[in-house]
Amino acid sequence: MRGVHAETTLLLILGGVALIVGVRLIAEKTGLPAAALLTIAGITYALLPGPNLELEPELVMTYVIPPLLYNAALDSSLLDIRRHMRTVISLSVLLVLVTALLIGWGIDLWVGGATLAAGVALGAAVAPPDPVAALAVGRRAGLPGKLITLIQGEGLLNDATALTILTVAVAAANGGHFSVPSAIGEFFLMAIGGVVAGVVVAFVIRQLRHIRQDPLTANAISLATPLAAYILAESVHVSGVLAVVIAGLIIGHDSPRYSGAASRLQTSAVWRLVDFLLEGIVFLLIGQQLPNVVDELSNYDMSTIIIAVSVTVGVTLILRPLWLILTQLLPRSLHARLGGEDVEGPRSEQALTGREVTALSWAGTRGVISLAAIFTLPESVPNRELLHFCAFVVVLVTLLGQGLTFAPLVRMLGLRANHADDARERNEARSAAVRAALDRLEDIQEEQHDHVEDRAIENMRKQLEIRLERYSRRLDLLENADSDEVPTSPEYEAALMVRRMVIESQREELLRWRDAGNLNDESLRILERELDHEERLLPDRR
């Protein structure tokens, strides 16, 4: 935001928020990915006369990437990522490393004046896919949970791998020599340090569980956690983004045990808002960098530009599907040694099918971290402007090309989540939870209590038994389902409809009381919040 006055900056921010909201509405109505639409909007604005925003890589890397990664880690499943660890590590570490090295060697070999270290820096910047666009489209298209987990796990860990390689490559570029064994050794040291830093932050947050019961305090701590993890790791020169991811995975896994219900609800709502705004601003910024990146190419001839772009885009697009195909052909015994679980286990990692490989290959959209990373290159790096342009082209080709076609591809492949199985699993868990509550009531019944408590226990028992009976009927319906879609139940739908209509009538009556002067606004908000929580507790069809 250099050279932009405060009032102009404020207008740009307000306009950006309005554009983000508008694009989200368009995306919901059309089914197009918001990330691609926002990037196109950013490019369009950049071509118009008027003030523009420049991407400040230090600000993005410090204040934008850590919160986005942390929120993604909170929403991820540590157990599912562990279950698919072989494929996650293959994509987020090995594929990123190979991509960086191949692009580095290609740039060093075919682009005059370039060095291996500079090429590896470019490869590291464009190697990590940004899963935001792919996940948003994939969830809407009903992508199976296994592929969602793989995209999430890869997106969480590949940034740490890429930025660590980039740091090593930049250091080598400044020193004039790049050694692959030395770079790999330094990478593992930084990665291990990042993991340790993330574990330390997660442990400290766990010790604060008593004060995290207050929603406002929990929000403040949660918002500060990714920044604290990043700063701690970077201060000791290890991977800051990996520290953020590890802290987020552990804290997200522990959250049901160490935080209160009110804190979880409010913290989740705050993070959804933060994520929505940051992602929108990020994709708008990507588009707005076009004029600056193109202006930097005046000193390069067209043949050099074409060769550099072809090497970068070619390796990025071709290597991913080739890597997925080759790794799936490996013997299963080697898969286990690479991190897979026992292939005979009921929930062990299974090989990807051809359709899954195709979908996962097309989920490699690049995003803002690629641009932020490449813009951190010091001016001493040779062909710096050309590297900027190559990275920008990769981001545009994958974000627009793959992003806009991902949903049609998923539908064409016929990849759909088995909603009936998911609903069956949830209803079995609900039934188990109710049975545990009934067992607890039996224990309470045996303890000493008065007749008032007897009535309370009996009322609660009746409510739980009604709920268990409803879940049992729902499970019977799901067990007899012939397809992977959740079957409808007229009684179930009618009950939900009646309860929602009753809640809405209560809301309208409270408003009439307020408007007539019989209820003050503070009391209205308290009572309205009670109804909101009651409505929020209503289950959906699943």
ABEGO torsion letter per residue (X at the ends): XBGBBAAAAAAAAAAAAAAAAAAAAAAAAAGBBAAAAAAAAAAAAAABBEBBBBBBAAAAAAAAAAAAAAAAAAABBAAAAAAAAAAAAAAAAAAAAAAAAAAAAAAAAABBGBBAAAAAAAAAAAABBBAAAAAAAAAAAGBBAAAAAAAAAAAAAAAAAAAAAAAAAAAAAAAGBBBAAAAAAAAAAAAAAAAAAAAAAAAAAAAAAAAAABAAAAAAAAAAAAAAAAAAAAAAGBBAAAAAAAAAAAAAAAAAAABBAAAAAAAAAAAAAAAAAAAAAAAAAAAAAAAAAAAAAAABBAAAAAAAAAAAAAAAAAAAAAAAAAAAABBAAAAAAAGBBBAABAABBBBBBAAAAAAAAAAABBBAAAAAAAAABBAABBGAAAAAAAAAAAAAAAAAAAAAAAAAAAAAAGBBBBAAAAAAAAAAAAAAAAAAAAAAAAAAAABBBBAAAAAAAAAAAAAAAAAAAAAAAAAAAAAABABABBBBBAAAAAAAAAAAAAAAAAAAAAAAAAAAGABBAAAAAAAAAAAAAAAAABBBAX
